[in-house]
């Protein structure tokens, strides 16, 4: 586990209401053809070399056009030339403005970035303290070669354990156990597709809840960004996607005294912009979200980062370059461009709100402030509640401190008021309240 000081140095400035602008006013959405017809990718072959001529126009007409979309003008930095991804997008997480995009609505295999939709759909359903004893049927149907966290039959895990397995190790075994708790894989897939439609992630079609390659399973850079933006509304989602390392329960064995004792082992987040890797430093300001890699999808990644008061979302899908960590390198270059371009470049589109956001906010008696909770964690608006500082360093449950408040960075604690949904208004990120922790 990283030392507390090392964890604290990681520049992580994000809000507990980073995405309170989900209810942006949006133009009428026009979806692409149904993915059940002829998706852009299938397990039987590689993605097509070129995007389709006709794609969805959700978020704006330019986002449905193939090729790179950006409004370059005087003072706007030039896009990095060494980005080989088939599809990518750079968006302002607060306003929803799409600063630049490349084949944003191209339907491609999403790999484990689809787990963001899985989490956004299921996180509110189970308290994180709930326990589940794994039976053989829970682990049935896991694809060959899947990434696993190491869940064992006849062992009991908390929901918190399982979500750590999903986010840090991209564990398909953890996904299947949570799906079993949710009345099975088929029901979970159904609910994920329904939630994607509610989010207006209309390029997305779920076949397998873990993102494992499956015929007809597709998403897009636009949709994955939309899904991440929704997930980051939830406190637990933010915690898990930003956790660098944690202790995970192992098998129960007899100790030297002959009594049963539960072992544990350390797991580390496979998001290399968050955890770092040889030749790839931790990205300044990174705070999640999720990576993926399969034979059909190649490498995929959605990240959120903050710098100088700006919070950006970047999604990169399937770089053509096959270099080690290429998806992270290209994401970092796009983040760098986005932070330089923010406030200077005119957007080419926007991230649309969920279908029900405007309706919910306009209901009489609706709570005008408050973030979405998750996993029964008591996540709610911190406005006027006297939020308590969260100590840096390892948490009591063994997870690294970076994932507890999504705000500890170099001794700086970020505490934010909850978000608000209002009709026909863009809401900026609530004011940051920065307090320096005591030595």
Secondary structure, DSSP 8 states (H G I E B T S, - for coil): ---HHHHHHS-----TTTTTTTT---------S-HHHH-S-BTTB---SS--SS---TT-GGGGSSSEE-B--TT-----S---EEEEEEEETTT-EEEEEESTT--B--GGGGHHHHHHHHGGGS-TT-EEE--GGGGTT--TT-------TT-EEEHHHHHHHHHHS--HHHHHHHHHHTT-HHHHHHHHHHHHHHTT-TT-B-SSTT----TT-BB-HHHHHHHHHHHTTSHHHHHHHH--EEEEEEEEEE-TTS-EEEEEEEEE---HHHH-BTTB---TTEEEEEEEEETTTEEEEEEEEEETTEEEEEEEEEES---TTHHHHHHHHHHHHHHHHTTTSB-SEE----TTHHHHHTSTT--SS-----TTS-----TTS-------S--TTS--THHHHS-EETTEEEEE------TT-------EEEEE---
